[in-house]
């Protein structure tokens, strides 16, 4: 446990936001070679490490979602949890990376795969060029200590664009700022019904007959929006509330967006959140996240991310979402589509269950409403996959925290599995 947390604290001081992972890639490849592993890096930045005759491949992604002050991380412990001050923590998936580093220092027969840019569309897994040598792959990117994942959601990114024009009008100008939003992971946290800053801002503007001068919001396509800001012109005097702060700028003429009504209609009419729930598994089956709004001088762009554990449902969500924005005059596109992973219980999941049961009571084999790289890897290579991980709360947000006792349990289970496969 101590070496795992020491490893995590080391990598937390190396910037590794998605698309900016070069420094950590160099660190991990040097570490692998120091521990006697053959190491190679493919074109998309995946790091493949091999030593001896491995029966197990450990896999984690080494990019992180950077929120708040990240990648500058100031770690602290509180009530049994590790947190970061005013930023995301990167426990997703840095704890998995740290466990792998500890295993590399301990075992002679081991394969490790550190994948790149998972948080921006599972790009590492999709572009993987390495051949997995071991017959079994254990992914360490799950976020609940009592579960073994053998199935996950598929996903698709969507974008709607609208050309913009402007006209001058007179009125009262207000600066609006979203506040008191939690944000969160668009798969794990979508069931918690955290308010969406973009949705709340658009409703506030519409209810106050506001005309848009400027409007931006959201952080990442796979995060529930926490931030939004707007500059509006209105004839009313809006009253701020718990979620929208208002600052009166002045009464004057300004250039307002002629297509602002369509932008507001699209956001306000769109049904963000859970669309279907799987009663049998007790998890969300389908959801859509209204993720981002970007406005430039000439164009507005709305980005959305759909997930589903059922392929037909995912295809329907994609179609319905694009149709809504097309009806409002937007041009639309979808990309980064990947199907759900619908695995089955097998000898490897039974092996992982037996090891995990020694550290946490009554583990269960289940599915998750989020993307896991092992589903993509299993589909492309002859390897059995499972996913486990410690209790991580509110990933992809500044409230992210990892339970320290849980890290110890998962580390113990991983080492138990590796010992039996030497």
Helices and strands as residue ranges (DSSP letters): H 2-12, H 22-34, E 38-41, E 47-51, E 56-61, E 75-78, E 81-84, H 91-104, E 110-115, G 118-120, H 123-126, E 136-139, E 147-152, E 154-163, E 166-178, G 190-192, H 197-207, E 211-217, E 228-234, E 244-257, H 260-269, E 273-278, E 283-295, E 299-308, H 311-327, E 331-338, E 341-342, H 347-356, E 364-368, H 373-380, E 384-387, E 392-393, E 401-403, H 404-419
